[in-house]
């Protein structure tokens, strides 16, 4: 089921297939990038369904139990290069997989973009076996430093916004009730800050290109990660800034856990 953001996102990912992975792999702490954080929360065994899998950055980290689903043929083609026969083009609200097929469902920086969100979460619950987990990376506004807040404020001013206008802001603001409506229980909500260094034109262009902001100039944006129960969801986020002298500019993270 397509919402008003979907035509925009289809064009965005057709033009910039793989951009999410390019950005998040450059957003690193000493213990790894946001995908490493997400992988560390997965169960050791059982199938893992990756909704809105993009270019498939989790596929090599998870191995052959990974299955990817994405609406974008361009992103799915990139993922299939890593996991031939384990990627399907499909909608997150109507996944062509059997009920109870997954020990975990993961979603990296897409849960606040999918529409309709309630239908997608019901589909997540259908895919999860009893006791399975949903793990999602989602944008966050903390933990941050004073310098981070100033940069984020400048970004919003430049976009003439009070906050980034994701269609699924409810899952960022009130995850517990939103998940409960789909039969999922919030188990945890963790946050991390992943620094992104803008050290030249290439990095600045990359961060600007990843700004998913419908109807606004594409410049920069923040991130977060969360964990959930009923399925478990965990998410880590990033913030990428525009062109500047070499210095760290942080992506942020929250992890939520939910299970069925």
C-alpha positions in Angstrom: 0.0 0.0 0.0 1.6 3.2 -1.1 1.3 6.5 0.8 2.2 10.0 -0.3 5.9 9.6 0.5 6.3 6.5 -1.6 6.7 8.1 -5.1 9.3 10.4 -3.7 11.2 7.5 -2.0 11.0 5.4 -5.2 12.7 8.1 -7.1 15.2 8.9 -4.3 16.4 5.3 -4.2 16.4 4.8 -7.9 18.8 7.7 -8.2 20.9 6.9 -5.1 20.7 3.1 -4.7 23.1 2.1 -1.8 23.3 5.6 -0.3 22.1 4.6 3.1 24.8 2.0 3.4 27.5 4.4 2.1 26.6 6.9 4.8 26.1 4.6 7.8 29.3 2.6 7.1 31.2 5.9 7.5 29.4 6.7 10.8 31.7 4.8 13.2 32.5 4.4 16.8 35.4 2.4 18.2 33.2 -0.7 18.3 31.8 -0.4 14.8 29.1 1.2 12.7 25.3 1.2 13.2 25.0 -2.1 11.3 27.4 -3.8 13.7 25.3 -2.5 16.6 22.1 -3.9 15.0 23.8 -7.3 14.3 25.0 -7.6 17.9 21.3 -7.7 19.1 20.2 -10.5 16.7 19.6 -14.0 18.0 22.4 -16.5 17.1 20.1 -18.8 15.1 17.0 -18.8 13.0 15.9 -16.8 9.9 16.2 -13.0 9.8 13.9 -11.0 7.6 15.3 -7.6 6.7 12.5 -5.2 5.7 13.5 -2.3 3.5 16.8 -4.0 3.2 18.3 -1.5 0.8 21.7 -2.7 -0.7 21.8 -5.5 1.9 24.6 -4.4 4.3 23.4 -6.9 6.9 23.5 -9.9 4.5 27.3 -10.6 5.0 27.1 -10.0 8.7 24.1 -12.4 9.2 25.0 -15.1 6.7 22.7 -17.5 4.9 19.8 -17.1 7.3 19.3 -13.5 6.1 16.3 -12.7 3.8 15.9 -9.3 2.3 12.8 -7.4 1.2 12.7 -4.0 -0.5 10.3 -2.0 -2.7 13.1 -0.5 -4.8 14.3 -2.7 -7.7 17.5 -0.8 -7.8 18.3 -1.4 -4.1 17.2 -5.1 -4.4 19.6 -5.6 -7.3 22.5 -4.4 -5.2 21.4 -6.7 -2.3 21.0 -9.7 -4.6 24.7 -9.3 -5.6 25.5 -10.3 -2.0 22.7 -12.8 -1.4 21.6 -14.4 -4.6 18.2 -16.0 -4.3 17.5 -14.4 -0.9 16.1 -11.0 -1.9 12.6 -10.2 -3.1 11.1 -6.9 -4.4 8.0 -6.3 -2.2 6.0 -4.1 0.0 6.7 -4.1 3.8 2.9 -4.2 4.4 2.5 -7.4 2.3 5.7 -9.5 2.4 5.6 -12.6 0.2 6.7 -14.9 3.0 4.9 -17.3 5.3 3.5 -16.5 8.7 5.9 -17.3 11.7 8.9 -17.7 9.3 11.3 -15.4 11.2 13.1 -15.5 14.5 13.9 -11.8 14.0 12.7 -8.9 11.7 15.1 -6.0 11.2 14.5 -2.6 9.7 17.4 -0.1 9.2 16.4 3.6 9.1 13.1 2.9 7.3 10.4 2.3 10.0 9.6 6.0 10.2 9.2 6.1 6.4 7.0 3.1 5.6 3.3 3.7 5.0 0.9 2.8 6.4 2.9 2.2 9.5 0.1 0.3 11.4 -0.2 -2.2 8.5 3.6 -2.7 8.3 3.8 -3.5 12.1 0.9 -6.0 11.8 2.8 -7.6 9.0 5.9 -7.8 11.2 4.0 -9.5 13.9 2.7 -12.0 11.3 6.2 -12.8 10.1 7.6 -13.4 13.6 7.4 -16.7 15.4 6.2 -16.5 19.0 9.0 -15.0 21.0 10.6 -13.5 17.9 12.0 -10.0 17.9 11.8 -6.9 15.8 15.0 -4.7 15.8 15.0 -1.3 14.1 17.4 1.6 13.5 15.6 4.9 13.7 16.5 8.6 14.0 17.2 10.1 17.4 18.0 13.5 18.8 20.3 12.1 21.5 22.7 11.5 23.1 24.2 14.8 21.8 26.7 17.5 22.7 26.0 21.2 22.8 27.8 21.5 19.4 25.6 18.8 18.0 22.5 20.7 19.0 23.8 23.8 17.4 24.5 22.0 14.1 21.1 20.3 14.1 19.4 23.6 14.8 21.1 25.1 11.8 20.0 22.2 9.6 16.3 22.7 10.6 16.6 26.5 10.1 18.0 25.9 6.6 15.1 23.5 5.8 12.5 25.9 7.4 11.4 23.1 9.7 10.8 22.5 13.4 11.7 18.8 13.0 12.3 16.5 10.1 8.9 15.5 8.7 9.0 11.8 8.5 5.5 10.2 7.9 5.9 7.8 10.8 6.8 10.2 13.6 4.5 8.4 16.0 6.8 5.4 16.2 9.6 7.8 17.2 7.6 9.8 19.7 5.4 7.1 21.3 6.8 3.7 20.3 5.1 1.8 23.1 1.5 2.5 22.2 2.2 2.2 18.5 3.8 -1.2 18.9 1.1 -2.4 21.3 -1.6 -1.6 18.7 0.1 -4.2 16.5 0.4 -6.8 19.2 4.1 -6.0 20.0 5.6 -5.1 23.3 8.4 -2.6 23.8 11.3 -4.3 25.5 14.1 -1.7 25.3 15.1 1.6 23.8 18.8 2.4 23.7 20.7 5.3 22.1 24.2 5.7 20.7 26.0 8.5 19.0 27.9 7.6 15.8 30.3 10.3 14.6 30.5 11.2 11.0 33.5 13.1 9.8 33.1 15.6 7.0 36.6 15.7 5.7 36.2 16.7 2.1 33.8 17.3 -0.7 33.0 13.6 -1.2 31.9 13.2 2.4 29.8 16.4 2.3 28.1 15.3 -1.0 27.4 11.9 0.4 25.8 13.2 3.6 23.7 15.7 1.7 22.6 13.1 -0.8 21.2 10.9 2.1 19.0 13.6 3.5 15.5 12.0 3.0 13.3 15.0 3.3 10.3 15.2 0.9 9.7 18.6 -0.6 12.8 20.1 0.8 16.4 20.6 -0.3 18.5 17.5 0.4 21.3 18.5 2.8 21.8 16.7 6.1 19.9 14.8 8.8 20.0 13.0 12.2 19.4 9.4 13.3 18.6 6.9 16.0 18.1 3.2 16.9 15.5 1.2 18.9 14.7 -2.3 20.3 11.3 -3.9 20.5 9.4 -7.0 21.9 6.7 -9.1 20.3 9.3 -9.1 17.7 12.4 -7.3 18.7 13.3 -4.1 17.1 16.5 -2.3 17.5 17.7 0.8 15.7 20.7 3.1 15.4 20.7 6.4 13.9 23.1 8.9 12.3 23.4 12.5 11.7 25.3 13.7 8.7 26.2 17.4 8.2 26.9 19.5 5.1 30.3 20.7 4.0 32.6 21.9 6.8 36.2 21.7 7.9 37.4 18.3 9.1 35.7 17.6 12.4 33.3 14.9 13.8 29.7 15.5 13.1 27.5 12.9 15.0 24.9 10.6 13.9 22.8 9.6 16.9 21.4 6.2 17.9 18.5 4.6 19.7 17.8 0.9 20.1 14.4 -0.4 20.8 13.4 -4.0 21.5 10.0 -5.5 21.1 8.9 -9.1 21.1 5.8 -11.0 20.2 
